[in-house]
Structures are given as C-alpha cells and as structure tokens.
Amino acid sequence: MSKLRVLFRTTAVRLSALYLILFSLCAIFLVFYVTGMSERLLEQQTRDAIRAEVSQIEAVYERAGMNGLLRSLERRARQPGANLYVIAGPSGEILAGNVAGLQPGLLDDEGWKSEPFHYRRFTDESRGESHVALAQVLLLDNGLRILVGHDLQEPEKFRVLVRQALVVALGVMGLGALVIWFGIGRNALKRIDRMSEASTKIMAGDLSQRLPTSGSGDEFDRLSESLNAMLGRIEKLNEGLRQVSDNIAHDLKTPLTRLRNKAEAALSSREDGSQSGALEEIIAESDQLIRTFNALLMISRVEAGSAVAEMSDVDLSQIVADCVELYEPAAEDKALKLEADVPPGVVISGNRELIGQALGNLMDNAVKYAEGASNPLIRVAMTKSGNEAVLTVADHGPGIPEDMYREVLKRFVRLDESRSKPGTGLGLSLVEAVMEMHRGSLTLSATDPEEKDGKGLTVRMVFPARAT
C-alpha cells in the first residue's frame, strides 16, 4: 500500500491520471455525440421516406381515385418491411390498414406528428405489446384520413447497437490506457528509486557513483547524463584538490626548508658579502615559490571555469606568432632554431591570456629541454581541418617515455632527468586545464620515435575553430 501511495505522488503518474481523466471525458462526450448524430440522421431518413410515400399516395389518389388508392395501400401493406398504413373515417375510427390500434387523438390533426407515438400490431393483441413510430396524417377531400408512418424499432436497435459498440471500444481503450499508465508509473518509480539509491551513496562521499541510465535516451537518461557529467567534473576537482594538498605538503616543504636555512645562515653570518649573497638566494627562492603559487592559482581558476565568461573570438594565428617572436631570442641564446608554420586568420572562441600562457609553457619547455640536442630544431605548426584548429609544438630533446604521458600531466610531477632543470612541474597541468576549458584535446607523442636517444616531444593541441 505504501508503494501505491508513493506511486501516486510521482509526477509521471499524476500527469498520466490527468490525461486518463481527460480521455475518459472526451470518450463519454464522443459516445453521446455519435449516438445522437446517428439517431438524428436515422430520424431524418425516416421522415424523408415518409414524405416520398405520401407524395406517391397523393399522386395515386389524384390519378385513380379512392378505389385506386385502396388497391395501392393494400399492395404496399403486404410488402415485407412495409410502412404503417391506416385509413380512418372523419371521426377517427380505423377503417382499414395494417395497424390494430393507435394512440388516442393521433388522427385529429393533419400533418406531421411532432413526437413519436405508440401503436399496436395485429400480432400484439394477445401479448399486450406496443411499438413506437413516426407518421404523417393526410386529409382527403371526402373527409377520410390517411396515416403513413414508419416503425422506429430498427433505428432504435441501431442506435443502441452503436452506443454499445462505442462504449465497449472506449472501455477497452480506457482499460488499456489504465494498464499502460500503471506500467509506466511503476517503471518511472523504479528508475527514480535507483537514482535515489545512487544519490544516497554519492551524498555519503562516494563520488565514483553515477546515476543509472537505461539507454532509451528519454528525459531521465538525459538528466542522468548531465548529472553524471557534473559528478565527473566534481570528482576530478576534488581529486585535483587532494593532489594539490598532498603536493603542497611534499613539494613545497623542501624549498621552504631551504629558505629558512638560508635565512638562518644569513642571520648568523657576520660577513657583509655572505649576508648579501644569502639574501639574493632567499629572494630567488621566494620568487620560485611565488611562481609556483601563481601557477597553482591559475590552474585552479581555469579548472573552476571562472575564465569561461572571458571567452571571445580570438585570432589564434596572431597569438602563436606573438609567442614565437617572444621566444626567438631565448632559442638563439641556446643555439636552437625556432621555426613556425602558421597560416593567418585562424579564429577560435577562447581566452587570449590563457591560450598564450599555455603555448608559452610548451615553448618554454621545448627551449629548456632541447638545449644540446643533436637536432636543434623546434617547430611550431598550425593547420585547420574542418571545424578544428590543430596546433603542434615539436622539439628533438630527450622526450618523455610513452608510459609517462598521462603522469606528467599531473601537478608537481617531474621526471628524474628534468629535476636538474628549473621548473615547478605545473606547466603541462596548466596546458591540460586550458584545453579542457576550451573543449579541446591535448595529446603527447614522440617527435622521432625511431631514435633511441633524443626522441623529442610533440605536443598536439586541438581547438574547436569558428566556421568561416
């Protein structure tokens, strides 16, 4: 019983009940409308038939007189399914016809009888039955009265039959609708119960849970898919927050310890030159910490989506050209050749500052790790394919092992070979966050996969481009 109460509280069941009530009202109206129309149509057909019969009788009377009229009525009365024929005297007594008795006063007035009347057949004398008919009374010039009518038993049977058929058909349809309504309500309730169970687990802290989908693509599935995407986003942000907390505890502890030791050494030293050098090192360590925190804040800002509102149409070609021009002096200082192949006029919807920051991180890494490589070329290229703009930065440095591609995208992750180089381990994490914000993709691959040493690294950024 409790399940039924819960079932009747669901929106789907309430809407179905409303539709069922409206359908029932329309069905009842339809039954009465159709039967009423059928009754009026049959009555009109009966009246037309009687009018035609009266016109023929008048023509016979004018042509053949009273004797011809009597013969014609006698012949008509003997036919199967004959109409009602009565010849009555001036005072209303029945002289001839195929009717045993009429409703009193029926023959007093000439013309149509506005309402159906009762009459008896000769075969009804012993059973006391009566029938209903429609008729027209014709007054002859000799005072005789002629009644021509039609029995309404068959039209009444037809009307009842039509009403019964409609009632049965609509009853079956209503019962089917009720069964379907109950089935849909139960199915909707089961799906809602499953979603509630998953939601309870999620609220308990299990963010790996997802709302179930049936694969039908209905509104429940669309809602579940949207909520699941949101849960995936929340889970990723929480995981990122946990990683940041762990990484801050581990990776920032060492530079802070060095900073304190240098400050303590400078404080205990009495030599001016030693204190000056220690203070410079403290400033350098502080700058590195500030850069690390700025990078973390930038990643958090991007992942939180706060920069989405700043999206606009930007010229990606111009951003790449400016970044290449900025890093050309640094590349030349390290005997590297920076080559760019960028077509003009590629426009995307994005954040100019963040795209420039992400590309700057990639080029900074390329210049940093390609130093001393046998092939000093760093190539920046961009192509447009359909509705995508593909930007690649390729170098020929030591590269990254293939099994570490996903790992190096995490915060503070640095390979052992790169720890001798300056950096925070946040550059590629920021690039990935920027690409996710722009609904693009980021892939890493080897520039020279056949080389044993110096395979290099090619970073491929794919942006959704604006149609031109």
C-alpha positions as CSV (number, residue, x, y, z in Angstrom):
1,M,0.0,0.0,0.0
2,S,2.9,2.3,0.8
3,K,4.3,1.7,-2.7
4,L,1.0,2.7,-4.2
5,R,1.0,5.9,-2.2
6,V,4.5,6.7,-3.4
7,L,3.5,5.8,-6.9
8,F,0.6,8.2,-6.9
9,R,2.9,11.0,-5.7
10,T,5.1,10.8,-8.8
11,T,4.7,13.5,-11.4
12,A,4.5,10.9,-14.2
13,V,1.6,9.1,-12.6
14,R,-0.2,12.3,-11.8
15,L,0.1,13.5,-15.4
16,S,-1.0,10.1,-16.7
17,A,-4.0,10.2,-14.4
18,L,-4.9,13.7,-15.7
19,Y,-4.6,12.5,-19.3
20,L,-6.7,9.5,-18.4
21,I,-9.5,11.6,-16.9
22,L,-9.4,14.0,-19.9
23,F,-9.5,11.0,-22.2
24,S,-12.5,9.5,-20.4
25,L,-14.4,12.8,-20.6
26,C,-13.7,13.1,-24.3
27,A,-14.7,9.4,-24.8
28,I,-18.1,9.9,-23.0
29,F,-18.7,13.0,-25.0
30,L,-17.9,11.1,-28.2
31,V,-20.3,8.3,-27.3
32,F,-23.2,10.6,-26.8
33,Y,-22.3,12.8,-29.7
34,V,-22.0,9.9,-32.2
35,T,-25.2,8.1,-31.0
36,G,-27.1,11.4,-31.0
37,M,-26.0,12.2,-34.5
38,S,-26.9,8.6,-35.6
39,E,-30.3,9.0,-34.1
40,R,-31.0,12.3,-35.8
41,L,-29.7,11.0,-39.1
42,L,-31.9,7.9,-39.0
43,E,-35.0,10.0,-38.0
44,Q,-34.3,12.4,-40.9
45,Q,-34.1,9.5,-43.3
46,T,-37.3,8.1,-41.9
47,R,-39.1,11.4,-42.4
48,D,-37.8,11.7,-46.0
49,A,-39.1,8.2,-46.7
50,I,-42.5,9.0,-45.3
51,R,-42.7,12.3,-47.3
52,A,-41.9,10.4,-50.5
53,E,-44.5,7.8,-49.7
54,V,-47.2,10.5,-49.0
55,S,-46.3,12.2,-52.3
56,Q,-46.8,8.9,-54.2
57,I,-50.1,8.2,-52.4
58,E,-51.4,11.7,-53.2
59,A,-50.5,11.1,-56.9
60,V,-52.3,7.7,-56.9
61,Y,-55.4,9.3,-55.4
62,E,-55.5,12.1,-57.9
63,R,-55.0,9.7,-60.8
64,A,-57.1,6.7,-59.8
65,G,-59.5,8.0,-57.2
66,M,-60.5,6.2,-54.0
67,N,-60.6,2.7,-55.4
68,G,-57.1,3.1,-56.9
69,L,-55.8,4.4,-53.6
70,L,-57.2,1.4,-51.6
71,R,-55.6,-1.0,-54.0
72,S,-52.3,0.8,-53.8
73,L,-52.4,0.8,-50.0
74,E,-53.3,-2.8,-49.8
75,R,-50.4,-3.8,-52.1
76,R,-48.0,-1.6,-50.2
77,A,-49.1,-3.0,-46.8
78,R,-48.4,-6.6,-47.9
79,Q,-44.8,-5.9,-48.9
80,P,-42.0,-7.2,-46.5
81,G,-40.9,-4.4,-44.1
82,A,-43.9,-2.3,-45.1
83,N,-44.6,1.1,-43.6
84,L,-47.6,1.8,-41.5
85,Y,-50.8,2.5,-43.4
86,V,-54.2,3.5,-41.9
87,I,-57.4,4.6,-43.5
88,A,-59.7,6.3,-41.0
89,G,-63.1,7.9,-41.1
90,P,-63.9,11.5,-40.4
91,S,-64.4,10.7,-36.7
92,G,-61.1,8.9,-36.5
93,E,-62.3,5.3,-36.5
94,I,-59.9,2.9,-38.3
95,L,-61.5,1.5,-41.5
96,A,-58.5,-0.3,-43.0
97,G,-54.8,-0.7,-42.7
98,N,-52.0,-2.9,-41.2
99,V,-52.3,-1.4,-37.7
100,A,-54.6,-2.8,-34.9
101,G,-54.7,0.3,-32.7
102,L,-53.3,3.9,-32.4
103,Q,-52.6,6.3,-29.7
104,P,-55.8,8.2,-29.0
105,G,-56.2,11.6,-30.7
106,L,-53.4,10.9,-33.2
107,L,-55.7,11.3,-36.3
108,D,-57.3,14.5,-35.1
109,D,-54.9,16.9,-36.8
110,E,-53.5,16.8,-40.3
111,G,-49.7,16.9,-41.0
112,W,-46.6,15.6,-39.2
113,K,-46.7,14.2,-35.7
114,S,-44.0,16.1,-33.9
115,E,-43.3,13.3,-31.4
116,P,-43.0,9.5,-31.9
117,F,-46.3,7.8,-31.0
118,H,-47.3,4.3,-29.8
119,Y,-49.3,1.8,-31.8
120,R,-50.2,-1.9,-31.7
121,R,-49.9,-4.5,-34.4
122,F,-52.4,-7.3,-35.1
123,T,-49.9,-9.8,-33.7
124,D,-49.6,-7.9,-30.4
125,E,-53.2,-8.2,-29.4
126,S,-52.6,-11.3,-27.2
127,R,-49.3,-10.1,-25.8
128,G,-50.3,-6.5,-25.0
129,E,-47.1,-5.0,-26.6
130,S,-46.9,-1.7,-28.3
131,H,-44.4,-0.1,-30.7
132,V,-43.2,3.4,-31.5
133,A,-43.4,5.1,-34.9
134,L,-43.2,8.4,-36.8
135,A,-46.1,9.3,-39.1
136,Q,-47.8,12.0,-41.2
137,V,-51.6,12.3,-41.5
138,L,-53.1,13.2,-44.8
139,L,-56.7,14.6,-45.0
140,L,-58.7,13.7,-48.2
141,D,-61.4,15.9,-49.7
142,N,-64.0,13.3,-48.8
143,G,-63.2,13.6,-45.1
144,L,-61.2,10.3,-44.9
145,R,-57.8,10.4,-43.2
146,I,-54.8,8.6,-44.4
147,L,-51.8,7.8,-41.9
148,V,-48.5,6.9,-43.4
149,G,-45.8,6.0,-40.8
150,H,-42.6,4.1,-40.2
151,D,-41.7,1.9,-37.2
152,L,-38.8,3.1,-35.2
153,Q,-37.8,-0.3,-33.8
154,E,-34.9,-0.8,-36.3
155,P,-33.5,2.7,-35.9
156,E,-33.7,2.3,-32.1
157,K,-31.9,-1.0,-32.3
158,F,-29.2,0.5,-34.5
159,R,-28.8,3.4,-32.1
160,V,-28.4,1.1,-29.1
161,L,-26.0,-1.1,-31.0
162,V,-23.9,1.9,-32.0
163,R,-23.8,3.1,-28.4
164,Q,-22.9,-0.3,-27.0
165,A,-20.2,-0.7,-29.6
166,L,-18.7,2.7,-28.7
167,V,-18.9,2.0,-25.0
168,V,-17.2,-1.3,-25.4
169,A,-14.5,0.0,-27.7
170,L,-13.8,3.1,-25.5
171,G,-13.9,0.9,-22.4
172,V,-11.3,-1.4,-23.8
173,M,-9.2,1.6,-24.8
174,G,-9.6,3.1,-21.3
175,L,-8.6,-0.2,-19.6
176,G,-5.6,-0.4,-21.9
177,A,-4.6,3.1,-21.1
178,L,-5.0,2.3,-17.4
179,V,-2.7,-0.7,-17.6
180,I,-0.2,1.3,-19.7
181,W,-0.4,4.1,-17.2
182,F,0.2,1.8,-14.3
183,G,3.1,0.1,-16.0
184,I,4.7,3.4,-17.0
185,G,4.3,4.7,-13.4
186,R,5.9,1.6,-11.9
187,N,8.8,1.8,-14.4
188,A,9.3,5.5,-13.6
189,L,9.2,4.8,-9.9
190,K,11.8,2.1,-10.2
191,R,14.1,4.3,-12.1
192,I,13.7,7.1,-9.6
193,D,14.4,4.7,-6.8
194,R,17.6,3.6,-8.5
195,M,18.6,7.2,-8.9
196,S,17.8,7.9,-5.3
197,E,19.9,5.0,-4.2
198,A,22.9,6.3,-6.3
199,S,22.3,9.8,-4.9
200,T,22.4,8.5,-1.3
201,K,25.8,6.8,-2.0
202,I,27.1,10.0,-3.6
203,M,26.0,12.1,-0.6
204,A,27.7,9.6,1.6
205,G,31.0,10.6,-0.1
206,D,31.3,8.0,-2.9
207,L,31.8,10.4,-5.9
208,S,32.7,7.5,-8.1
209,Q,29.0,6.5,-8.2
210,R,26.9,7.5,-11.2
211,L,23.2,7.8,-11.8
212,P,21.9,4.8,-13.8
213,T,20.7,5.1,-17.4
214,S,18.5,2.8,-19.4
215,G,19.9,3.7,-22.9
216,S,16.5,4.8,-24.1
217,G,17.6,8.4,-24.5
218,D,14.5,9.7,-22.7
219,E,14.3,12.7,-20.3
220,F,15.5,10.5,-17.4
221,D,18.6,9.4,-19.4
222,R,19.3,13.0,-20.5
223,L,19.0,14.2,-16.9
224,S,21.3,11.4,-15.6
225,E,23.9,12.0,-18.3
226,S,24.0,15.7,-17.4
227,L,24.3,15.0,-13.7
228,N,26.9,12.3,-14.3
229,A,29.0,14.8,-16.3
230,M,28.7,17.2,-13.4
231,L,29.7,14.5,-10.9
232,G,32.7,13.6,-13.0
233,R,33.7,17.2,-13.0
234,I,33.3,17.4,-9.2
235,E,35.2,14.2,-8.7
236,K,38.0,15.4,-10.8
237,L,38.2,18.8,-9.0
238,N,38.1,17.0,-5.6
239,E,40.9,14.7,-6.8
240,G,42.9,17.7,-8.0
241,L,42.3,19.4,-4.7
242,R,43.6,16.3,-2.8
243,Q,46.6,16.1,-5.1
244,V,47.4,19.8,-4.6
245,S,47.2,19.3,-0.8
246,D,49.5,16.4,-0.9
247,N,51.9,18.1,-3.4
248,I,52.0,21.3,-1.3
249,A,52.8,19.2,1.7
250,H,55.6,17.4,0.0
251,D,57.0,19.5,-2.9
252,L,56.8,22.9,-1.1
253,K,58.3,21.6,2.1
254,T,61.8,21.4,0.6
255,P,62.1,24.9,-0.8
256,L,60.6,26.4,2.4
257,T,63.1,24.5,4.4
258,R,65.9,25.8,2.2
259,L,64.6,29.3,2.5
260,R,64.6,29.0,6.3
261,N,68.1,27.6,6.5
262,K,69.5,30.3,4.2
263,A,67.8,33.0,6.3
264,E,69.2,31.4,9.5
265,A,72.7,31.2,7.9
266,A,72.5,34.9,6.8
267,L,71.4,35.9,10.3
268,S,74.3,34.1,12.0
269,S,76.9,35.3,9.5
270,R,78.8,38.4,10.3
271,E,80.3,38.9,6.8
272,D,78.5,41.5,4.7
273,G,79.3,39.8,1.5
274,S,78.0,36.5,2.8
275,Q,74.8,38.1,4.0
276,S,74.2,39.8,0.7
277,G,74.6,36.6,-1.2
278,A,72.3,34.7,1.1
279,L,69.7,37.4,0.8
280,E,69.9,37.1,-3.0
281,E,69.4,33.4,-2.8
282,I,66.4,33.9,-0.4
283,I,64.9,36.3,-3.0
284,A,65.4,33.8,-5.8
285,E,63.8,31.0,-3.7
286,S,60.9,33.3,-2.8
287,D,60.4,34.2,-6.5
288,Q,60.3,30.5,-7.3
289,L,57.7,29.9,-4.6
290,I,55.6,32.8,-5.9
291,R,55.7,31.4,-9.4
292,T,54.6,28.0,-8.0
293,F,51.7,29.5,-6.2
294,N,50.7,31.7,-9.2
295,A,50.7,28.6,-11.4
296,L,48.5,26.7,-8.9
297,L,46.1,29.7,-8.7
298,M,46.0,29.8,-12.5
299,I,45.2,26.1,-12.7
300,S,42.5,26.4,-10.1
301,R,41.0,29.4,-11.8
302,V,40.9,27.5,-15.1
303,E,39.5,24.3,-13.7
304,A,36.8,26.1,-11.8
305,G,35.6,27.7,-15.0
306,S,35.9,31.2,-13.8
307,A,37.6,32.2,-17.1
308,V,34.8,30.9,-19.3
309,A,33.0,34.2,-19.1
310,E,36.0,35.9,-20.6
311,M,35.8,33.8,-23.8
312,S,35.6,35.7,-27.1
313,D,36.6,35.3,-30.7
314,V,40.4,35.5,-30.8
315,D,42.9,35.3,-33.6
316,L,44.9,32.1,-32.8
317,S,47.3,32.8,-35.6
318,Q,48.3,36.1,-34.1
319,I,48.7,34.6,-30.6
320,V,51.1,31.9,-32.0
321,A,53.0,34.5,-34.0
322,D,53.5,36.7,-30.9
323,C,54.6,33.8,-28.8
324,V,57.1,32.6,-31.4
325,E,58.5,36.1,-31.6
326,L,58.8,36.3,-27.8
327,Y,60.8,33.0,-27.5
328,E,63.1,33.5,-30.6
329,P,65.8,35.3,-28.5
330,A,65.9,32.6,-25.9
331,A,66.1,29.9,-28.5
332,E,69.0,31.7,-30.3
333,D,70.9,32.1,-26.9
334,K,70.8,28.3,-26.6
335,A,71.8,27.7,-30.3
336,L,68.3,26.5,-31.2
337,K,66.4,27.1,-34.4
338,L,62.8,28.1,-33.9
339,E,60.7,27.5,-37.0
340,A,57.0,28.5,-37.4
341,D,54.4,27.4,-40.0
342,V,51.2,29.3,-39.1
343,P,48.5,30.2,-41.6
344,P,46.9,33.6,-41.0
345,G,43.4,34.3,-40.0
346,V,42.5,31.2,-37.9
347,V,39.9,32.4,-35.4
348,I,38.6,30.4,-32.4
349,S,36.4,31.2,-29.4
350,G,38.8,31.3,-26.4
351,N,40.6,33.3,-23.7
352,R,43.6,35.0,-25.2
353,E,45.6,35.2,-21.9
354,L,45.2,31.6,-21.1
355,I,46.0,30.3,-24.6
356,G,49.1,32.5,-24.6
357,Q,50.1,31.2,-21.2
358,A,49.6,27.5,-22.3
359,L,51.6,28.0,-25.5
360,G,54.3,29.9,-23.6
361,N,54.6,26.9,-21.2
362,L,55.1,24.5,-24.1
363,M,57.6,26.7,-25.9
364,D,59.5,27.3,-22.6
365,N,59.7,23.5,-22.1
366,A,60.9,23.0,-25.7
367,V,63.6,25.6,-25.3
368,K,64.6,24.3,-21.9
369,Y,64.9,20.6,-22.8
370,A,66.0,20.8,-26.5
371,E,69.3,22.5,-25.5
372,G,72.2,20.4,-26.6
373,A,70.1,18.1,-28.8
374,S,71.7,16.7,-32.0
375,N,68.8,18.3,-33.9
376,P,68.4,21.9,-32.6
377,L,65.1,22.5,-34.4
378,I,61.9,23.5,-32.6
379,R,58.9,23.6,-34.9
380,V,55.6,25.3,-34.2
381,A,52.9,24.5,-36.8
382,M,49.2,25.0,-37.1
383,T,46.7,23.6,-39.5
384,K,42.9,23.9,-39.9
385,S,40.9,20.8,-40.7
386,G,37.1,21.3,-40.9
387,N,36.0,22.8,-37.7
388,E,39.2,22.1,-35.8
389,A,42.4,24.1,-35.5
390,V,45.4,21.9,-34.7
391,L,48.5,23.5,-33.1
392,T,51.7,21.4,-32.5
393,V,54.9,22.2,-30.8
394,A,57.7,19.7,-31.6
395,D,61.3,19.5,-30.3
396,H,64.1,16.9,-30.6
397,G,65.1,16.8,-26.9
398,P,65.3,13.8,-24.7
399,G,61.5,13.4,-24.8
400,I,59.2,11.6,-22.3
401,P,58.7,7.8,-22.0
402,E,55.4,6.8,-23.5
403,D,54.1,5.2,-20.3
404,M,54.6,8.6,-18.5
405,Y,52.5,10.7,-20.9
406,R,49.5,10.8,-18.5
407,E,51.6,11.0,-15.4
408,V,53.4,14.2,-16.5
409,L,50.1,16.0,-16.9
410,K,49.6,15.8,-13.1
411,R,50.6,18.6,-10.8
412,F,54.2,18.7,-9.5
413,V,55.2,15.6,-11.4
414,R,58.7,15.9,-12.8
415,L,60.8,13.1,-14.3
416,D,64.2,12.4,-12.7
417,E,66.0,13.6,-15.8
418,S,64.4,17.0,-15.5
419,R,65.0,17.8,-11.9
420,S,68.2,19.4,-12.7
421,K,66.3,22.0,-14.8
422,P,64.4,24.9,-13.2
423,G,60.6,24.4,-13.0
424,T,57.7,23.6,-10.8
425,G,56.1,20.6,-12.6
426,L,52.9,22.6,-13.2
427,G,53.4,23.7,-16.9
428,L,51.7,20.7,-18.6
429,S,49.0,20.6,-15.9
430,L,48.0,24.2,-16.8
431,V,48.1,23.4,-20.5
432,E,45.7,20.4,-20.0
433,A,43.4,22.6,-17.9
434,V,43.3,25.3,-20.6
435,M,42.5,22.8,-23.3
436,E,39.6,21.3,-21.2
437,M,38.2,24.8,-20.7
438,H,38.3,25.4,-24.4
439,R,36.6,21.9,-25.1
440,G,39.7,20.9,-26.9
441,S,42.1,18.0,-26.6
442,L,45.8,17.6,-25.7
443,T,48.0,14.7,-26.8
444,L,51.7,13.9,-26.4
445,S,53.8,11.8,-28.7
446,A,57.4,11.3,-29.7
447,T,58.8,13.5,-32.5
448,D,61.4,10.9,-33.6
449,P,60.0,7.6,-32.3
450,E,62.7,5.5,-34.1
451,E,65.6,7.3,-32.3
452,K,67.0,5.6,-29.2
453,D,68.1,8.8,-27.6
454,G,66.6,12.2,-28.3
455,K,63.1,11.0,-29.4
456,G,61.9,14.5,-28.7
457,L,58.4,15.5,-27.7
458,T,55.4,16.7,-29.9
459,V,52.5,18.3,-28.1
460,R,49.3,18.5,-30.1
461,M,46.6,20.9,-29.1
462,V,43.2,20.7,-30.9
463,F,40.8,23.7,-30.6
464,P,37.3,23.9,-32.0
465,A,37.5,26.5,-34.7
466,R,34.9,29.0,-35.7
467,A,33.4,28.3,-39.1
468,T,34.5,30.8,-41.8
